[in-house]
Each structure stands twice: as structure tokens, then as C-alpha cells.
């Protein structure tokens, strides 16, 4: 339990129907008493109100009435932070919420830092570190699959498996250390075989978790797909079709797109950041040159290329150059204007191992659904199963598991080679500590600061 009390606006700033200001800590009820004036015979001061009740009243600062509010009283430990908590719902808008927050700060609260409410929930044992990260994933979810994965992690599905893995490693470590205390007695063959089986099972389980890393990254941050091609091939029209709305300006004049345009779409449950690039050609002026430079930078970062070709025009030297340039990347060739007479033929041997051709018409929308299927199958191998969502790890988990896997493998090799048990124990301890980092059983203040600094203030 912390000895200070924190406050922050928990809803996005701006005009809206409601805003919520959150207060948590040891002096929560006393501070709320100083600013809340109950209205009506059935409303109470926060310190006198039963837990998990709503009180109607006014927020005041001295003689100034700020706003009529509903105040929720949530007493420890049945709260998100496991501390006494008050949540004040006032009228939406930047000024009412700011004035309510100012009143709480003047009464003795401290402005919360990014993610500090969730950090307190972790430090007070309400959540483990993997569950705390899932809170941020939940907020930033852009597809239903990402939301489902975040909810599974928040429910503790990944944590349960990680804790079992760590318990097995600690159990094996305890056996090894017990034998270290009796150096004259070697480990019996059947005991050694049992310890090796445990370690091999742990290594196999870590490999299974590590196999979900790519899918976890895709669900959390999506993939970047650059739409490229020569001017007037229909890149902006394709972006509009994929988004289902008019986002980019479409014109028959080449060079209309002079800057990169980025928009995120839900493609079969996978968040895809589409980047409409300026046509790759010799630029006519300084502005277009800058647009093409930015396009090149976006192409370098893209994980998928949608190369748009004009079906109504013969293959040009520029088309052939782009086919060769992007042959080493994951790509889909999109033959646009399929409603016109076909004049574009592609050489069979020029398109690299990742070639896939989809026929579309950005005027009628024909082929767009097939293109979405192709995008999903290219970036996500196989079907998206519920079990995958339970354990889709993030990059921090991946790093910890890679270190744990390396240490556990060293311990396995040493145990199999009858090496000194002190070395086996050292490697096992490193493996268990690395696994413990995932759920926060072994962690540092720097790591916590790094994780929670990415949260919004008020969460």
C-alpha cells in the first residue's frame, strides 16, 4: 500500500457526454470528502458511503461550485488497484474535467503518471505483469481478434502457463541443489532421467510459446502494407476500396498523390496499415521528389507489398523495374482495371518466388474480397484458433523466453554430460528468473518504468 494518493482524468480529453476522474490511494476518501458536497437525503460523504455505491452531489473548491457529478465509492481491497478508489463522473469537456482534477490536487492528491493505476494494481498483487500489459493491449486493440487475445491474457491464460513452467524449473532446481549439499552422492540414473525429461518438456513448451510470437506481434501492432506502382495505375483507388471509404484523392492525372497516406483497416481480423505511396517515377518538381523519397522510406519498412499494375496498358520498362526491385519481399501483384480489355501480360520468370496475382476492378469492387483473403493468408499462416489467442506472446515475452530457452538448454546439456551440478544449478536459476520476468516475479524498476510509460495517464 502506497502512502500517497493519485488522481487523473481517465477519459480522453475533449468534448463529450461524460468525463471520469479517478482517485486512488490511502487518503482517497478523506480527499474526496473535502471536494464533494452530497445533494439529497440519500447521498453521503464518500467516507460515510457504503462500498460500491454511487453518490449524487457537487464538486466544490472553496466557495466555487464546479459541477454536478456522480461519485462512485469503491473501498479496498475490491478495487482495480486494491486501494480505496473514487471515480467521479462529471460533464464532458476539457474544462469541467480539468477543474474537478484541480480541486482534487488542491485537496492533497498527486497527479498520476502514465499507467500508474495499473502499476499499483500490479505492485499490490491485483494483476501480474503479463495481465497488466494486456490492459494496454485491450485499449489499443484495432480488431476483434486483437481484443480477444488481450482479454485472454488479461484473464490470466498466458500467466497460468508461464507460472507452471517456472514452477517446473524451480522444482528441478531444488532437486539439483539438494544433491549439491551431498557431493559424495551422485544423482541416481532414474532421477537424472526424470530431471532430463522435465527439462526437455520445458524446452518443448517454450518452443511452442515462441512459435506464437509472430502472430502476437501481428495482432498487437498489425502489419505495414505498401501500395506501389507507376503513376495512375490505381493505387489511391485501391486504398479507398480496401478501407471502404474515400480516403485518398483519385484523379486521372498522374502524380496526384504527393505524400504517403497511412490508414489502418481490419482485414479478416488482422490489423493492416496500408500506405498509399506517391507514384515511383522521375519527379517533376521538388514537392513530388519529397513525396517519392517518403515513399521509398515507407517501402523499406513495409512487410508486404501490393504492386498495382494497369491491366489496360502494356507492360512498361518501369513496371519491369518494380517487379525486379520487389521480388525479394512478400508481395501480391494486383492487376487493376480488370473490367477493361486486357493488354498487360507478365513474363513468367520475372516475378520472384512470392508472386501472387489478383485481378481487381477498383471501379466496381470486383476482386477486392479475394485480395483481402490473399493478404490474410500471406501474413498469417494457417487458421486463427482460439488456443493461439490465449498465448500470443509479445516481444518482451519473446526476449525473456529466448534467454530462458538458452539457459535451460545449457542446463540440459550439462546434466546429460554429468557436469558439475553447480553449473547446472546456475543455468537453471537463470532460466527460472527469465521466465519469471514475464509475469513480474523477477523484475527491476527500470523494466516496470519502461512498460508502464507506454500507458496513457489515468489508466
Residue pairs with C-beta under 8 A, 6 or more apart in sequence:
1 26
1 83
1 124
2 25
2 26
2 83
2 120
3 26
4 25
4 26
4 27
4 110
5 23
5 24
5 25
5 26
5 27
5 28
5 31
5 108
5 109
5 110
6 23
6 24
6 25
6 109
6 110
6 111
6 112
6 113
6 116
6 117
6 120
7 21
7 22
7 23
7 24
7 31
7 101
7 104
7 105
7 109
7 110
7 111
7 112
8 21
8 22
8 101
8 111
8 112
8 116
8 117
8 457
8 458
9 19
9 20
9 21
9 22
9 97
9 98
9 101
9 457
9 458
10 20
10 21
10 22
10 87
10 117
10 458
10 459
11 18
11 19
11 20
11 92
11 97
11 458
13 94
13 97
14 92
14 93
14 94
15 92
15 93
15 94
16 92
16 93
17 91
17 92
18 89
18 90
18 91
18 92
19 89
19 90
19 91
19 92
19 93
19 96
19 97
19 100
20 87
20 88
20 89
20 90
21 87
21 88
21 90
21 97
21 100
21 101
21 104
22 85
22 86
22 87
22 88
22 112
22 117
22 458
23 31
23 32
23 85
23 86
23 87
23 88
23 104
23 109
24 79
24 80
24 81
24 83
24 84
24 85
24 86
24 117
24 120
25 83
25 84
25 109
26 83
26 84
27 108
27 109
28 46
28 83
28 84
28 85
28 86
29 46
29 47
29 73
29 84
29 86
30 47
30 108
31 104
31 107
31 108
31 109
32 46
32 47
32 71
32 73
32 86
32 88
32 104
33 45
33 46
33 47
34 107
34 108
35 59
35 60
35 61
35 100
35 103
35 104
35 107
36 45
36 46
36 55
36 57
36 58
36 59
36 60
36 69
36 71
36 88
37 57
37 58
37 59
37 60
37 65
38 44
38 45
38 55
38 56
38 57
39 56
39 57
39 58
39 68
40 56
43 55
43 56
43 57
44 55
46 55
46 71
46 73
46 86
49 55
49 73
50 73
51 73
51 74
51 75
51 78
52 72
52 73
52 74
52 75
52 78
53 72
53 73
54 70
54 71
54 72
54 73
55 70
55 71
55 72
55 73
56 68
56 69
56 70
56 71
57 68
57 69
57 71
58 65
58 66
58 67
58 68
58 69
59 65
59 66
59 67
59 69
59 88
59 90
59 99
59 100
59 103
60 66
60 103
61 99
61 102
61 103
61 106
66 90
66 96
66 99
66 100
66 103
67 90
67 91
67 96
67 99
67 100
68 90
68 91
69 88
69 89
69 90
69 100
70 88
70 89
71 86
71 87
71 88
71 89
72 86
72 87
72 88
72 89
73 86
74 84
74 85
74 86
74 87
75 84
76 82
76 83
76 84
76 85
79 85
80 117
80 118
80 121
80 126
81 117
81 120
81 121
81 124
81 126
82 120
82 121
82 124
82 125
82 126
83 120
83 124
88 100
90 96
90 97
90 100
101 111
105 111
111 457
112 457
112 458
113 452
113 457
114 452
114 453
114 454
114 455
114 456
114 457
115 136
115 451
115 452
115 453
115 454
115 455
115 456
115 457
115 459
116 452
116 457
117 458
117 459
118 127
118 132
118 135
118 136
118 452
118 455
118 459
119 132
119 448
119 452
121 127
121 132
122 128
122 129
122 131
122 132
122 440
122 448
127 135
128 156
128 159
128 439
128 440
128 441
129 437
129 438
129 439
129 440
129 443
129 448
129 451
130 153
130 158
130 159
130 162
130 397
130 438
130 439
130 440
131 153
131 154
131 156
131 159
132 440
132 451
132 452
133 153
133 394
133 396
133 451
134 150
134 151
134 153
134 154
135 154
135 455
135 459
136 454
136 455
136 459
137 146
137 149
137 150
137 153
137 220
137 394
138 147
138 150
138 151
138 154
139 456
139 459
140 220
141 147
141 150
142 222
142 264
142 266
142 271
143 219
143 266
143 269
143 270
143 271
144 266
144 269
145 219
145 269
145 270
145 384
145 389
146 219
146 220
146 271
148 386
148 389
149 216
149 219
149 220
149 389
149 390
149 392
152 158
152 389
152 390
152 391
153 159
153 390
153 392
157 390
157 391
158 390
158 391
158 393
158 397
158 438
159 439
161 205
161 209
161 391
162 435
162 438
162 439
163 439
165 202
165 205
165 206
165 435
166 432
166 435
166 436
166 439
166 441
168 198
168 201
168 202
169 202
169 404
169 408
169 428
169 431
169 432
169 435
170 432
171 198
172 195
172 198
172 199
172 202
172 428
173 425
173 428
173 429
173 432
175 191
175 195
176 195
176 415
176 421
176 424
176 425
176 428
177 421
177 425
179 185
179 186
179 187
179 421
180 421
180 422
180 425
187 195
187 421
192 415
195 415
196 412
196 415
196 416
199 408
199 411
199 412
199 415
200 412
202 408
202 431
203 405
203 408
203 409
203 412
206 401
206 404
206 405
206 408
207 405
209 391
209 393
209 397
209 401
210 393
210 398
210 401
210 402
210 405
212 388
212 391
212 392
212 393
213 393
213 394
213 395
213 397
213 398
215 380
215 384
215 388
215 392
216 392
216 393
216 394
216 397
216 398
217 394
217 395
218 270
218 271
218 379
218 380
219 270
219 271
219 389
219 392
220 394
221 271
222 264
222 270
222 271
222 272
222 273
223 270
223 271
223 272
223 273
223 303
223 304
223 379
224 272
224 273
224 275
224 298
224 301
224 302
224 303
224 304
225 272
225 273
225 274
225 275
225 302
225 303
225 304
225 305
225 306
225 375
226 275
226 277
226 295
226 298
226 299
226 302
226 304
226 305
226 306
227 235
227 238
227 239
227 274
227 275
227 276
227 277
227 306
227 308
228 235
228 277
228 280
228 295
228 299
228 305
228 306
228 307
228 308
228 322
228 326
229 235
229 279
229 280
229 307
229 308
229 309
229 310
229 319
229 322
230 279
230 280
230 281
230 310
230 316
230 318
230 319
230 322
231 254
231 255
231 279
231 281
232 252
232 253
232 254
232 279
232 310
233 279
233 308
233 309
233 310
233 336
234 308
234 310
234 336
234 337
234 362
235 248
235 257
235 276
235 277
235 279
235 308
236 248
236 249
236 250
236 256
236 257
236 261
236 276
237 248
237 250
237 336
237 362
237 363
238 306
238 308
238 334
238 336
238 360
238 362
239 247
239 248
239 261
239 263
239 274
239 276
240 246
240 247
240 248
240 250
240 362
241 360
241 362
241 365
241 368
242 265
242 267
242 274
242 368
242 371
242 372
243 263
243 265
243 274
244 265
247 261
247 263
247 276
248 257
248 261
248 276
249 256
249 257
250 256
254 279
254 281
255 278
255 279
255 281
255 284
255 288
257 276
257 277
257 278
257 279
257 291
258 278
258 287
258 288
258 290
258 291
259 278
259 290
259 291
259 294
260 275
260 276
260 277
260 278
260 291
260 294
260 295
260 298
261 275
261 276
262 273
262 274
262 275
262 276
263 273
263 274
263 276
264 271
264 272
264 273
264 274
265 271
265 272
265 274
266 272
267 372
267 375
267 376
268 372
268 373
268 375
268 376
269 376
269 384
270 375
270 376
270 379
270 380
272 304
272 375
272 379
274 306
275 298
275 302
277 294
277 295
277 298
277 299
278 288
278 291
278 292
278 294
278 295
279 292
280 292
280 295
280 296
280 318
280 322
281 292
281 318
283 289
283 291
283 292
299 305
299 326
302 329
303 330
303 379
304 329
304 330
304 331
304 332
304 375
304 378
304 379
305 326
305 329
305 330
305 331
305 332
306 331
306 332
306 334
306 371
306 375
307 322
307 323
307 326
307 331
307 332
307 333
307 334
308 334
308 336
309 315
309 319
309 333
309 334
309 335
309 336
309 344
309 346
310 336
310 337
310 344
311 335
311 336
311 337
311 338
311 340
311 342
311 343
311 344
311 359
312 337
312 340
312 341
312 342
312 343
312 344
313 343
313 344
314 343
314 344
314 345
315 344
315 345
315 346
315 347
320 347
320 350
323 333
323 346
323 350
323 351
323 352
324 350
326 352
327 350
327 351
327 352
327 353
327 354
328 352
329 354
330 354
330 378
330 379
331 352
331 354
331 355
331 356
332 356
332 357
332 358
332 371
332 374
332 375
332 378
333 346
333 351
333 355
333 356
333 357
333 358
334 358
334 360
334 371
335 344
335 357
335 358
335 359
335 360
336 360
336 361
336 362
337 361
337 362
337 363
338 359
338 360
338 361
338 366
338 367
339 361
339 363
339 364
339 366
346 357
354 378
356 374
356 378
358 367
358 370
358 371
358 374
359 366
359 367
359 370
360 366
360 367
360 368
360 370
360 371
361 367
393 401
396 438
396 451
397 438
400 434
400 435
400 437
400 438
401 434
401 435
401 438
403 430
403 431
403 434
404 430
404 431
404 432
404 434
404 435
405 431
407 427
407 428
407 430
407 431
407 434
408 427
408 428
408 431
410 427
411 424
411 427
411 428
411 431
414 420
414 423
414 424
414 427
415 424
433 442
434 442
436 442
436 443
437 443
437 447
